[in-house]
Amino acid sequence: MMNRREFLGGAVGATLSPLAAMAESAGGFRLRYVLASSMYGCTDVATILPEVRKTGADAIDIWPKNHGSQREQLDEMGEERFAALLREHDVRLGVITQYKLGPFGLKDEMRLARRLGCKTIVTGAVGPKGLSGDALEAAVRTFVEKMKPHLAVAEETGVTIAIENHANNLMESADGMKWLAELAPTRRLAIAFAPYHLPQDTRLLPDLIRALAGKIEVFYAWQHGMGCMKKLPKEQELLQMPGRGSLDFVPLLAALKEIGFKGHTEIFMHPVPRGIPILEPTAAVTAEINKARKYLDDRLARL
């Protein structure tokens, strides 16, 4: 394992934009999109699945309540019916998001993920918040140690547990993310990188992406905008989306290209209240995601 000094130094489907299509045809770097079911609120998963490939993704991330309800819908319809729907629409189950279960409650979920061919579960960390320095390192070490029995199941099932850098959380800071990456005993413990929860600094964010090379499993194409904790006019709420708010994603895309990022990219935002679609009707959600995807793909193709 690298020491800290060494460490700190150190499937697109339909409607590709013309520049992105040129990059792909030339064998260039591209983002592998996954569609967040929560963008459609609690819409029936059978209605969402036909939208996946329209957004340039080939995989879906299913969210539970209160952000969506598609994980509960899976239980209601049963695994066989859900798998049949995936096959019908030529979609993979790419990610299961499970904050509700937490990092120490995923054993059964990982076994379900294996049965459905899913390789990634996103959750949060458990531990104190607001730490820095030696106290932060010690807390991350404790968290990683507690994760070891669960990582054994991750190895058994071939599932990666990706910890999001959620606010008010052990992994809320760049240093916390770096310590997790350095101390993780297996590649089955990784990071879900959310720019929203970090300073909107176009030097810090790409430098952090480079520092975490090989450790990022999911990249959320998501900026802070005007936030997602209080009800705002829709045009202000949508400032979380790439291309709408003030964050320039070009340096972040350059860093992702530099590290050869092969994980999932999820175009994302939170509506207020949670559990509703970001827009109505369903087609408007898909169109908004594609608007953000065009922004990302066109800028990436110019790099």
N, C-alpha and C positions, 0 to 999 in steps of 0.2 A: 504494500500500500504506500502511496505517496505520503510524505509528511506534509504538514500544513503549508510550509513555505513553498514547497514544490507545487502543491495543488493550487495555491492562490496565484502562482506565476503562470502557472500554466494555462392516389388512384383517381386521377381526375376524370370525371365522366363528361356529361353533356355541357355544351355552351362554354367551352374554354374561350377566353379572350384571345384575339389574334396574336398578341405578343407572347402570352403564355403558351399558346399552341406551338409557336415557333420555337420556344425554349424547350418544350417537351420533345418536339420532333428532332431537335438537335442533340437530344440526350442530356439536356441540362438539368440542374436541380429544380425540383418542384415540391410544393407542399402536398402532403397526404391528408386530405380533409376528412373529418368525421362530423356528422350532423348531430347537434344536441337536441334531443327530443323536447327539452324544456323550453326551447324557443317557441314551441307551439302550445305551451301551457299544458293543459290536461286533455288535449285533443286525442281522439282514439288513435292508437298506434297504427292501426290498419289504414288510417288516413295519412299519417305522416310518412310511412315507408315509401309510397310512390314518389315523395318529394326528394328522397335522399339523393338519387342520381341527378336530379334536376339541379342540385346545388353543387355538383362537381365532386361529391363524396361517393364512396362505395360502402360506407359503414355508418352505423348509428350509435350514439351514446344514449342509453336510456336512463332517465332520471326518475326518482321516486317523489312522492309528496314531500314538501309542499311546493316544490318547483315545477313538477310535472306529476304524472301518475302512470307513466308507461311501465315502470318496474312493477307496480301493483297489477297493472293489466296483464303482464306476463304471467303472474301467479294465477290470475283469474281464468285466463284462457288455457293455461297449461303449456309446458315446454314444447310439446309436439306441434300444437297449433301455431305457436310463436315461430318455431323453426320453419314451419311450412310457409308462413308469411314472408320470412326472410328470403327463402328460396324463390318464392313467387316474384319478388321484386329485385332479385339478384343483389341483395344487400347483406353485408356481414354485421354481426353484433361486434362492434369494435371496442366499446367501452361500457362499463356499468359504473355509474356514479352512486356512491353509497356513503354519504356523510352520516346518515342516520345510524348505521351500524358501527361506524368508527373503525379505526385500524385494528382493534383487538376483537372485532366481531365478524370477521369476514370469512371464516373457515368454510361454512356451508355455501356462502356466496361464491367463493373461488371454485368450489366443486361444480356448482351450477354453471359458472362461466366456462369451465372446461367442457361440460356437456354441450354447450351452445357454441363452442369455438371462439369464445371471447378471451383475449389475452391481457386485458387491462382493466383494473378497478381503480377508480379515483376516490380518495377519502381525505380526511383531515388528520392532523396530528393531535395527540393528547399530551398535555403538559403545561407548565406555567407560561405566561406571556410576559412581554416587556423586559426580557432578559438581554444581557449583552456580555461580551468578554468571557471569562472563565465560567461564569454561572450558566451562560447559554451553552457553551460546549458541554458542560457536565449534564445539563438537562437533555440535550440531544443524545448524548451517550446513553443515558438512562432509557430514553425512548427506544433507541435502536436495540438495546439489550432486551427490553420487554417485547420487541417485535420478533425476536428470533424464532419462537415456536410457530408464529404465524407465517414467517418467511419459509419455514420448512414445508408448510402446506403450499405456499406459492411455488416453491421449487417442484413439488410433486405434481401440481396442476398446470405448470407452465404459465402462470398468471403473474403479471407485474403489478405491484401495489404502488400507485403514484400518489404522493402526498402533495396536496395543493398548499401553496404559500398564502393561506387564508389570513385575513386580518384578525387580530385578537387571538392569536394562535401561537404555539411554540415555534412554528416555521414562518412567522410573519415577516421576518427581515431577510435581507440578502445574506447576512452572516449565518443565520439559521439554515438557510438553503445550502450554503456552502458546507457547513458542518455535516448536514445530513448526507450530502453527496460524498464527502470524504469518509464518513464513518460507516456508510451502508456496507454490510458484509457480503452482499450479493446484488447482482444487477436486477433482482426481483423487487428491490426497494428503490424507487426512483422519485422523480419530481414532476408535478403538474404545475407548469410555470404560468402564473397569471399576472401580466403587467398591471392590471387594474389595481392590485393590492400593494404595489410598489411605487416609489417616487416616479413621476412621469418624466424621467430624465433620459434623454437620448444618448447619453454617454454611459450612465450606470447600467441601463437595461441591456444593451448589447454586450458590454463587458461581462455582465453576470451570465448571459447566455454562453459566452465563450468559456467562462470559468466552470460552467456546469456541463461542458461538452461530454456527451455519452451518458448523462444522467437524467436528461429531460425526456419523459415519456409522452407528455401531452403539453402542447403550447396553445394557450388560449389567445386568440386574436381578439383582444378585449382591452379597452382603455378606460380610464376613469371618467372622462367627460365631466358631467355634473353629478355623477354618483348614481346610486340605485337604492338609496335608503328612504327616500321620501318621494311622494307623488309629484311629478313634474309634467309640464306640457310634453306631449309625445316627441316633438322635435328636439327638446332638450334631453329627454330620456334616451333617445337614439344616439346621442353623442358618445355613448359607450362603444359604438360600432366602428371598426376600422374605416378610415376615410371620412368619417363625419366629425369626430372630435379633433382636438388640436395635436394629438400625439402623431409624430411622423414615424411610421412603421418601417421606413426604408433602412435605417441603421439596424433595426432588429432583424429584418429579413436578411440583410447582409451577413449578420452574425450567424443566423440559422444556416445560411448557405455555406459559410466558412467552416462550420463544424459538421457539415453533412447531415443535418438533422433528418432522422428517418421516422420519428414518432408521428403521432396524430396532431393535426392543427384543427382547432375547434373555433369557428367564428362564433362570438358569444356576447351576450349581455344579459342583465337581469331586468325584467319588468317590475313595476310596482302596481298592485301587490303581486307577490309571487303566485305562480300557478295559472296566470293568464297568458295567452299568446302575446308576443311582442307587438303584433299588429293583427288586424282582421281584414279579410278572411285568410285562410291557409295560404292561398297563392301570394298574398302580400308579404307574408313571412319569408317565403322562398325567394321572392323578388328582392327583399331587403338583404338577405344573406348573399345573394348573387351580386348585388351592388358592392358589398364589402369584398367579396371574392375577386371581383374585377379589379378593384383598387389594389389588393394584395398581389394578384398575379401580374398585372401590368407593371407594377414597380419592381417586382422580383425579376421579371423578364429583362428589365433594363440594366440589371446589375452585372 
